[in-house]
Amino acid sequence: DSYENFSRELQDDFNNDMNFDKNEVTSDILLKVLKKAGVPYKKVTGELANQLKNEFMTKGLINNECKLNKDTEEVTKILDDIVFENEIFKFYVGTSYRHCLIWKGGEVQDITPPHDILGKVIGDYLPKQDVLRQMMEKSYDILNNHPLNLARAAEGKRKANSIWLWGAGTKPHLDDFTAKTGKIGTMISAVDLLKGIAVGAKMNVVNVEGANGGLHTNYEGKANAAVKALLNDNNDFVYIHVEAPDEMGHQGSIENKVQSIEWLDSRIIKPVYEALKASGEDFRVLILPDHPTPIRLRTHTADPVPYMLFDSTKTDKTNNIYNEAYAQKTGILIKEGHKLIDKLLF
């Protein structure tokens, strides 16, 4: 409910600035709405304004003479749905602090990831696009003195007092995982980005209760879901994603980062390995991070990551060290990282 109220307040604030104080809905008013709502200027045409006007007529807001049938307040409330949320922008609630804003007809903007500017003044890093920047600024006005944040401040906690838009992109075209590999795959993750990749590749997605992307996520739940998918549900491949080590890197907590890796090892890798070994089936396990997040930098780097590939059919078990230093000494480097999965599947 709090997210719905937040979204609604943003829309109310936005549309109240439109100044719908005329009895007649003119094309100028509609064009102004569309531009301020973030529709790219090249798409704001008289034809689009007429489509919006027809929508008003359908909903009974205006008559054939374009005169208002209802008062301004009711118009604003319906514009919340027509202009701001349903037609142009729509918020989708995700997990933890990650959520999704869909901008229909928008353009990909170069927006700075927040973890790249930790400890810096944010003014120079706000979006250059007017509507996106205004949305972030208004979110602060709404959230900073929200009762939930006032309660957090009273408890000595930090306020969640703004949205930060970042990670802009468009829906990619992904190959069907089964058509490409001949195998059935499942994704287990708390992060919607990973779930979205799986959906795009037509993989199964398992939502584990208590999986929150943080240090105290449901490790056992993820392990159990993976074992069930592999041994009971006829899956050939399971991708288990754990966000905690990355999050602890962003937080700059060496103790919690070490703890998250230890729990990954003891509460996910170990039980999955033991269950697969007990099943009597041949299997492979590939373990690796998707990128480094050094404690000293608290953000991502592009350095190569270490990987470990275990094959239950191989008898050579001498190379049992797994860390960055040992991986670098081997001299083994796969420059095209997307091809690494072939070593696991084929």
LODO-875570 format. One record per residue (C-alpha): residue number from 1; x negated, y negated, z negated. Coordinates in steps of 0.25 Angstrom, whole numbers, plus 5000, padded with zeros to 4 digits. Layout:
BEGIN
r resi->NUM px->X py->Y pz->Z
...
//
This chain:
BEGIN
r resi->1 px->5000 py->5000 pz->5000
r resi->2 px->4989 py->4990 pz->4997
r resi->3 px->4983 py->4992 pz->5011
r resi->4 px->4997 py->4990 pz->5017
r resi->5 px->4999 py->4977 pz->5008
r resi->6 px->4985 py->4972 pz->5012
r resi->7 px->4988 py->4974 pz->5027
r resi->8 px->5001 py->4967 pz->5026
r resi->9 px->4996 py->4955 pz->5018
r resi->10 px->4985 py->4954 pz->5029
r resi->11 px->4996 py->4954 pz->5040
r resi->12 px->5005 py->4944 pz->5032
r resi->13 px->4993 py->4935 pz->5031
r resi->14 px->4990 py->4936 pz->5045
r resi->15 px->5004 py->4934 pz->5051
r resi->16 px->5007 py->4923 pz->5041
r resi->17 px->4996 py->4915 pz->5048
r resi->18 px->5003 py->4916 pz->5061
r resi->19 px->5013 py->4905 pz->5057
r resi->20 px->5026 py->4911 pz->5063
r resi->21 px->5034 py->4899 pz->5060
r resi->22 px->5041 py->4897 pz->5073
r resi->23 px->5055 py->4902 pz->5077
r resi->24 px->5050 py->4906 pz->5090
r resi->25 px->5040 py->4917 pz->5093
r resi->26 px->5032 py->4911 pz->5104
r resi->27 px->5021 py->4917 pz->5113
r resi->28 px->5011 py->4908 pz->5106
r resi->29 px->5014 py->4913 pz->5092
r resi->30 px->5013 py->4927 pz->5097
r resi->31 px->5000 py->4925 pz->5104
r resi->32 px->4995 py->4918 pz->5092
r resi->33 px->4999 py->4931 pz->5083
r resi->34 px->4992 py->4940 pz->5093
r resi->35 px->4979 py->4933 pz->5093
r resi->36 px->4978 py->4931 pz->5078
r resi->37 px->4982 py->4946 pz->5076
r resi->38 px->4969 py->4949 pz->5083
r resi->39 px->4974 py->4953 pz->5097
r resi->40 px->4962 py->4950 pz->5107
r resi->41 px->4965 py->4937 pz->5114
r resi->42 px->4964 py->4944 pz->5128
r resi->43 px->4976 py->4953 pz->5124
r resi->44 px->4984 py->4941 pz->5118
r resi->45 px->4994 py->4939 pz->5130
r resi->46 px->5007 py->4934 pz->5133
r resi->47 px->5011 py->4948 pz->5136
r resi->48 px->5007 py->4953 pz->5122
r resi->49 px->5014 py->4941 pz->5115
r resi->50 px->5027 py->4945 pz->5123
r resi->51 px->5025 py->4960 pz->5118
r resi->52 px->5025 py->4954 pz->5104
r resi->53 px->5037 py->4945 pz->5106
r resi->54 px->5045 py->4958 pz->5111
r resi->55 px->5041 py->4965 pz->5098
r resi->56 px->5047 py->4953 pz->5090
r resi->57 px->5059 py->4955 pz->5098
r resi->58 px->5060 py->4970 pz->5096
r resi->59 px->5059 py->4968 pz->5081
r resi->60 px->5069 py->4957 pz->5081
r resi->61 px->5060 py->4946 pz->5077
r resi->62 px->5063 py->4937 pz->5089
r resi->63 px->5075 py->4935 pz->5098
r resi->64 px->5074 py->4934 pz->5114
r resi->65 px->5071 py->4919 pz->5112
r resi->66 px->5059 py->4923 pz->5103
r resi->67 px->5066 py->4916 pz->5091
r resi->68 px->5063 py->4923 pz->5078
r resi->69 px->5074 py->4931 pz->5072
r resi->70 px->5068 py->4933 pz->5058
r resi->71 px->5060 py->4923 pz->5049
r resi->72 px->5045 py->4921 pz->5050
r resi->73 px->5042 py->4930 pz->5038
r resi->74 px->5049 py->4942 pz->5045
r resi->75 px->5041 py->4939 pz->5058
r resi->76 px->5028 py->4939 pz->5050
r resi->77 px->5031 py->4952 pz->5043
r resi->78 px->5034 py->4959 pz->5057
r resi->79 px->5022 py->4952 pz->5063
r resi->80 px->5014 py->4959 pz->5052
r resi->81 px->5017 py->4972 pz->5059
r resi->82 px->5018 py->4968 pz->5074
r resi->83 px->5006 py->4959 pz->5075
r resi->84 px->4996 py->4962 pz->5064
r resi->85 px->4997 py->4976 pz->5060
r resi->86 px->5004 py->4985 pz->5070
r resi->87 px->5000 py->4978 pz->5083
r resi->88 px->4987 py->4972 pz->5080
r resi->89 px->4980 py->4977 pz->5067
r resi->90 px->4983 py->4989 pz->5058
r resi->91 px->4977 py->4993 pz->5046
r resi->92 px->4975 py->5008 pz->5043
r resi->93 px->4971 py->5012 pz->5028
r resi->94 px->4959 py->5021 pz->5028
r resi->95 px->4951 py->5027 pz->5016
r resi->96 px->4943 py->5019 pz->5006
r resi->97 px->4939 py->5006 pz->5012
r resi->98 px->4940 py->5010 pz->5026
r resi->99 px->4952 py->5006 pz->5034
r resi->100 px->4956 py->5004 pz->5048
r resi->101 px->4961 py->4991 pz->5056
r resi->102 px->4967 py->4994 pz->5070
r resi->103 px->4966 py->4981 pz->5079
r resi->104 px->4975 py->4984 pz->5091
r resi->105 px->4970 py->4977 pz->5103
r resi->106 px->4958 py->4972 pz->5095
r resi->107 px->4943 py->4972 pz->5099
r resi->108 px->4931 py->4978 pz->5092
r resi->109 px->4924 py->4968 pz->5083
r resi->110 px->4910 py->4969 pz->5078
r resi->111 px->4913 py->4969 pz->5063
r resi->112 px->4902 py->4971 pz->5052
r resi->113 px->4903 py->4984 pz->5043
r resi->114 px->4904 py->4979 pz->5029
r resi->115 px->4893 py->4989 pz->5024
r resi->116 px->4883 py->4982 pz->5034
r resi->117 px->4884 py->4969 pz->5026
r resi->118 px->4885 py->4973 pz->5011
r resi->119 px->4881 py->4961 pz->5002
r resi->120 px->4881 py->4951 pz->5014
r resi->121 px->4891 py->4939 pz->5015
r resi->122 px->4902 py->4944 pz->5025
r resi->123 px->4905 py->4931 pz->5032
r resi->124 px->4896 py->4933 pz->5044
r resi->125 px->4901 py->4947 pz->5045
r resi->126 px->4916 py->4945 pz->5046
r resi->127 px->4923 py->4949 pz->5059
r resi->128 px->4922 py->4938 pz->5070
r resi->129 px->4936 py->4941 pz->5075
r resi->130 px->4946 py->4932 pz->5069
r resi->131 px->4957 py->4941 pz->5065
r resi->132 px->4948 py->4952 pz->5059
r resi->133 px->4941 py->4942 pz->5051
r resi->134 px->4954 py->4935 pz->5046
r resi->135 px->4959 py->4949 pz->5042
r resi->136 px->4947 py->4951 pz->5034
r resi->137 px->4948 py->4937 pz->5027
r resi->138 px->4962 py->4939 pz->5024
r resi->139 px->4960 py->4952 pz->5018
r resi->140 px->4951 py->4946 pz->5008
r resi->141 px->4962 py->4935 pz->5005
r resi->142 px->4972 py->4946 pz->5002
r resi->143 px->4963 py->4956 pz->4995
r resi->144 px->4954 py->4948 pz->4986
r resi->145 px->4965 py->4945 pz->4976
r resi->146 px->4974 py->4957 pz->4979
r resi->147 px->4978 py->4963 pz->4966
r resi->148 px->4970 py->4976 pz->4968
r resi->149 px->4957 py->4968 pz->4970
r resi->150 px->4960 py->4959 pz->4958
r resi->151 px->4962 py->4972 pz->4950
r resi->152 px->4948 py->4977 pz->4956
r resi->153 px->4941 py->4964 pz->4952
r resi->154 px->4947 py->4965 pz->4938
r resi->155 px->4941 py->4979 pz->4937
r resi->156 px->4927 py->4974 pz->4941
r resi->157 px->4929 py->4981 pz->4955
r resi->158 px->4926 py->4974 pz->4968
r resi->159 px->4938 py->4969 pz->4976
r resi->160 px->4942 py->4975 pz->4990
r resi->161 px->4945 py->4962 pz->4995
r resi->162 px->4944 py->4962 pz->5010
r resi->163 px->4945 py->4971 pz->5022
r resi->164 px->4932 py->4972 pz->5031
r resi->165 px->4934 py->4975 pz->5045
r resi->166 px->4923 py->4983 pz->5052
r resi->167 px->4920 py->4995 pz->5060
r resi->168 px->4928 py->4991 pz->5072
r resi->169 px->4930 py->5000 pz->5084
r resi->170 px->4940 py->5006 pz->5094
r resi->171 px->4945 py->5020 pz->5094
r resi->172 px->4935 py->5029 pz->5101
r resi->173 px->4937 py->5041 pz->5110
r resi->174 px->4932 py->5054 pz->5104
r resi->175 px->4931 py->5067 pz->5110
r resi->176 px->4940 py->5078 pz->5104
r resi->177 px->4931 py->5086 pz->5094
r resi->178 px->4937 py->5099 pz->5097
r resi->179 px->4937 py->5097 pz->5112
r resi->180 px->4922 py->5093 pz->5112
r resi->181 px->4917 py->5103 pz->5102
r resi->182 px->4927 py->5115 pz->5103
r resi->183 px->4928 py->5114 pz->5088
r resi->184 px->4939 py->5109 pz->5078
r resi->185 px->4934 py->5098 pz->5069
r resi->186 px->4939 py->5091 pz->5056
r resi->187 px->4935 py->5078 pz->5049
r resi->188 px->4934 py->5076 pz->5034
r resi->189 px->4932 py->5061 pz->5030
r resi->190 px->4937 py->5050 pz->5022
r resi->191 px->4933 py->5040 pz->5032
r resi->192 px->4943 py->5036 pz->5043
r resi->193 px->4932 py->5034 pz->5053
r resi->194 px->4928 py->5048 pz->5053
r resi->195 px->4943 py->5053 pz->5053
r resi->196 px->4945 py->5044 pz->5065
r resi->197 px->4934 py->5050 pz->5072
r resi->198 px->4940 py->5064 pz->5069
r resi->199 px->4954 py->5060 pz->5074
r resi->200 px->4948 py->5054 pz->5087
r resi->201 px->4940 py->5067 pz->5089
r resi->202 px->4953 py->5075 pz->5086
r resi->203 px->4947 py->5082 pz->5074
r resi->204 px->4955 py->5086 pz->5061
r resi->205 px->4954 py->5076 pz->5050
r resi->206 px->4955 py->5081 pz->5035
r resi->207 px->4959 py->5070 pz->5025
r resi->208 px->4953 py->5074 pz->5011
r resi->209 px->4960 py->5069 pz->4999
r resi->210 px->4951 py->5060 pz->4991
r resi->211 px->4941 py->5058 pz->5002
r resi->212 px->4938 py->5043 pz->5001
r resi->213 px->4925 py->5041 pz->5007
r resi->214 px->4918 py->5037 pz->4994
r resi->215 px->4909 py->5044 pz->4984
r resi->216 px->4920 py->5051 pz->4977
r resi->217 px->4927 py->5057 pz->4989
r resi->218 px->4933 py->5071 pz->4989
r resi->219 px->4921 py->5079 pz->4993
r resi->220 px->4927 py->5092 pz->4989
r resi->221 px->4939 py->5089 pz->4997
r resi->222 px->4931 py->5086 pz->5010
r resi->223 px->4923 py->5099 pz->5008
r resi->224 px->4936 py->5107 pz->5006
r resi->225 px->4943 py->5101 pz->5018
r resi->226 px->4930 py->5104 pz->5027
r resi->227 px->4930 py->5119 pz->5022
r resi->228 px->4945 py->5120 pz->5025
r resi->229 px->4944 py->5114 pz->5038
r resi->230 px->4933 py->5123 pz->5042
r resi->231 px->4937 py->5137 pz->5036
r resi->232 px->4952 py->5136 pz->5036
r resi->233 px->4956 py->5126 pz->5046
r resi->234 px->4949 py->5131 pz->5059
r resi->235 px->4939 py->5119 pz->5060
r resi->236 px->4926 py->5120 pz->5066
r resi->237 px->4920 py->5107 pz->5061
r resi->238 px->4922 py->5098 pz->5049
r resi->239 px->4916 py->5084 pz->5048
r resi->240 px->4915 py->5080 pz->5033
r resi->241 px->4912 py->5066 pz->5031
r resi->242 px->4908 py->5060 pz->5018
r resi->243 px->4907 py->5045 pz->5017
r resi->244 px->4902 py->5044 pz->5003
r resi->245 px->4887 py->5043 pz->5006
r resi->246 px->4889 py->5032 pz->5016
r resi->247 px->4898 py->5024 pz->5006
r resi->248 px->4887 py->5026 pz->4995
r resi->249 px->4877 py->5020 pz->5004
r resi->250 px->4885 py->5008 pz->5007
r resi->251 px->4887 py->5006 pz->4992
r resi->252 px->4872 py->5007 pz->4990
r resi->253 px->4874 py->5018 pz->4979
r resi->254 px->4862 py->5028 pz->4980
r resi->255 px->4868 py->5036 pz->4968
r resi->256 px->4882 py->5037 pz->4975
r resi->257 px->4876 py->5040 pz->4989
r resi->258 px->4867 py->5052 pz->4983
r resi->259 px->4880 py->5056 pz->4975
r resi->260 px->4888 py->5056 pz->4988
r resi->261 px->4878 py->5065 pz->4995
r resi->262 px->4877 py->5074 pz->4984
r resi->263 px->4892 py->5076 pz->4983
r resi->264 px->4892 py->5078 pz->4999
r resi->265 px->4882 py->5089 pz->4997
r resi->266 px->4888 py->5096 pz->4985
r resi->267 px->4903 py->5093 pz->4987
r resi->268 px->4905 py->5094 pz->5002
r resi->269 px->4893 py->5101 pz->5009
r resi->270 px->4891 py->5112 pz->4999
r resi->271 px->4905 py->5117 pz->4998
r resi->272 px->4908 py->5116 pz->5013
r resi->273 px->4895 py->5124 pz->5015
r resi->274 px->4898 py->5134 pz->5005
r resi->275 px->4912 py->5136 pz->5010
r resi->276 px->4907 py->5138 pz->5025
r resi->277 px->4896 py->5147 pz->5020
r resi->278 px->4906 py->5156 pz->5012
r resi->279 px->4916 py->5157 pz->5024
r resi->280 px->4905 py->5165 pz->5032
r resi->281 px->4907 py->5156 pz->5045
r resi->282 px->4895 py->5150 pz->5052
r resi->283 px->4894 py->5135 pz->5050
r resi->284 px->4886 py->5122 pz->5052
r resi->285 px->4885 py->5110 pz->5043
r resi->286 px->4880 py->5096 pz->5048
r resi->287 px->4877 py->5086 pz->5037
r resi->288 px->4874 py->5071 pz->5040
r resi->289 px->4877 py->5057 pz->5037
r resi->290 px->4883 py->5049 pz->5049
r resi->291 px->4873 py->5037 pz->5045
r resi->292 px->4864 py->5032 pz->5034
r resi->293 px->4869 py->5022 pz->5024
r resi->294 px->4856 py->5019 pz->5016
r resi->295 px->4858 py->5014 pz->5002
r resi->296 px->4848 py->5003 pz->5004
r resi->297 px->4856 py->4997 pz->5016
r resi->298 px->4871 py->5001 pz->5012
r resi->299 px->4874 py->5002 pz->5027
r resi->300 px->4873 py->5012 pz->5039
r resi->301 px->4860 py->5014 pz->5046
r resi->302 px->4858 py->5021 pz->5060
r resi->303 px->4846 py->5030 pz->5055
r resi->304 px->4847 py->5044 pz->5059
r resi->305 px->4854 py->5053 pz->5048
r resi->306 px->4850 py->5067 pz->5043
r resi->307 px->4858 py->5079 pz->5047
r resi->308 px->4858 py->5093 pz->5042
r resi->309 px->4864 py->5104 pz->5050
r resi->310 px->4867 py->5118 pz->5043
r resi->311 px->4870 py->5130 pz->5051
r resi->312 px->4874 py->5143 pz->5043
r resi->313 px->4869 py->5152 pz->5054
r resi->314 px->4855 py->5147 pz->5053
r resi->315 px->4845 py->5154 pz->5044
r resi->316 px->4835 py->5143 pz->5043
r resi->317 px->4838 py->5135 pz->5030
r resi->318 px->4825 py->5128 pz->5028
r resi->319 px->4829 py->5114 pz->5032
r resi->320 px->4837 py->5111 pz->5020
r resi->321 px->4833 py->5097 pz->5017
r resi->322 px->4843 py->5086 pz->5021
r resi->323 px->4839 py->5071 pz->5020
r resi->324 px->4835 py->5060 pz->5029
r resi->325 px->4820 py->5061 pz->5027
r resi->326 px->4820 py->5076 pz->5030
r resi->327 px->4828 py->5074 pz->5042
r resi->328 px->4819 py->5063 pz->5048
r resi->329 px->4807 py->5073 pz->5046
r resi->330 px->4813 py->5083 pz->5055
r resi->331 px->4813 py->5074 pz->5067
r resi->332 px->4826 py->5079 pz->5071
r resi->333 px->4834 py->5067 pz->5077
r resi->334 px->4848 py->5068 pz->5084
r resi->335 px->4849 py->5055 pz->5091
r resi->336 px->4863 py->5057 pz->5096
r resi->337 px->4870 py->5059 pz->5083
r resi->338 px->4883 py->5063 pz->5089
r resi->339 px->4876 py->5076 pz->5095
r resi->340 px->4873 py->5081 pz->5081
r resi->341 px->4886 py->5087 pz->5079
r resi->342 px->4883 py->5097 pz->5091
r resi->343 px->4873 py->5104 pz->5082
r resi->344 px->4884 py->5106 pz->5072
r resi->345 px->4895 py->5111 pz->5081
r resi->346 px->4888 py->5118 pz->5092
//
